[in-house]
Amino acid sequence: MTHYQKLLKVSTTGKSFQNITAKIAAIVAESGVKTGLCTLFLRHTSASLVIQENADPDVLIDLANFMAKLVPEGNHYIHDAEGADDMPGHIRTVLTHTSEHIPINNGYLVLGTWQGIYLWEHRQRSQTRELVVHISG
């Protein structure tokens, strides 16, 4: 079995979705693995990974609006060391994912037609996030 691992740094622009599908697909291609599994692990507690609609950007807007209502920002949290978006960022990450597993077939990610891989930044400020991409096959 082959193992290939790479650390991917992703710059965010504050609260947003960064489509990282092409970057992950490029790493899968450079790994040379034809059949296997791509495991993604985000090394942070206030950002997440989601596999979501990649055709209509309104879906991402609706998700962000829903999450903002579900976990509002404010000064009503005990943990607020880095501001009003600190604890809400942690809660939003708990409700989503920091890892994903995607099968690889014929050297390609096995994603649905309308699926994309996104890094979802939950903090207001721009960040540089680290994503471990591990490919086995």
N, C-alpha and C positions, 0 to 999 in steps of 0.2 A: 504494500500500500504506500502511496505517495502522500506526503504532507507538504504543503506550501503555505507560508504565512507572511503577511505583509501588514505593516501599520500604515493606515491611511489617515492623513490629517485633513479635516474638513473645516473651512472657515465659514462661520455663520454670520448673518446680518441682524442679529437679535431675533426676536420671535419670528420664526419662519419655518418653512419646509424646504430642505435642500434635496433635490433629486440626485441621488448618488448611484442610480442604476448603471449608467454607462461606466463609471469609475470601477464599480464592482465587476461588471462584465469584462472589463479590460484586464483586471487582476486574474479572473478565472482563465482568460485566454492565455496570459503569460505563464500561468501555472502548468499548462500542458495537460491538465486533468480532463479526460473525456467523459468519464462517468464517476460521479461521486457526490459530495456534499460541500456546500459553501456555508460556513458558520460565520456570522457577524457578531461582534461583541463591542458595544459602545462603553468606553471607560469613564463614564460620567453619571452623576445622579440628578442632573436637572436638564437632561435632553433624552430623547428616545429614538428608537427605530420603528418605523411602520411600513408595511407593505400596503399600498393604497392605490386608488384610481389615478391613472396618469394621463387621462384624456381631457377631462373637464376640471379646470382649476377651481370651480365653485365648490367641489367636494372638499378640497383642502380648506377653503375659507369657512365652510360650514363646520368642519371638524374643529378648527381653531376657535370659532365662535361658541360652539357647544362646550369645549373644554374651559373657556374663559368663564362661562356661566356656572359650570359644574364646580370649578376650583377658582374662585375669585381671588384677585390680589388684594392686599390691604394690610393694615397693621393689627389684625386680629389673631396673628399667629405668635407663638412664643419664640420660635426660631426665625429671626429676621436680621441676622448678622450682616447680610449683604443687600438688604433692602426689601421692599414690599413684594418683589417677585421671587424671593429666595425660597421660602417654604412652598408656595404654590408650584414652583418648578419641580421640587422633590415629589410632591403629591402627584403631579401629572405624570412623572416618570414611573411611579409605582403603578399607576392605572394603565400604562402602556407597556413597552418592552425596552430592554437594553440589549436584547439579542434576537437573532432570527436565524433560521436554518432553511436553505434553499437548495433543492436538488440540482445536480448538474447532469445533463444528458447531451451527448455528442459535442461536448465542450462549451455548452451554453447553459445559462441559468434557466431553469424550468419555471418561468413566470407566466401567468395568464396574459392574454392579449392586452388587457387594460391595467395591468399591475406595474407599479414602479416601487423602488425602494427609496425611502425618504429618511433623512435625519431630521427630526423635529426638535428644533431649539425652543426651549421653554423660558429662557431668560430674555430680558429686554436688551442687554448689551451684546455686542458682537463677541463671539468666542471662537477659539480654535479647539475643535473636538477631535479626539483620537478614537479611531475605529480599528479594531483588530479583525483582519480578514483571514480566516483559516480555511484552507481547502484541502480536502482529503479525498482520495479515490484510487 
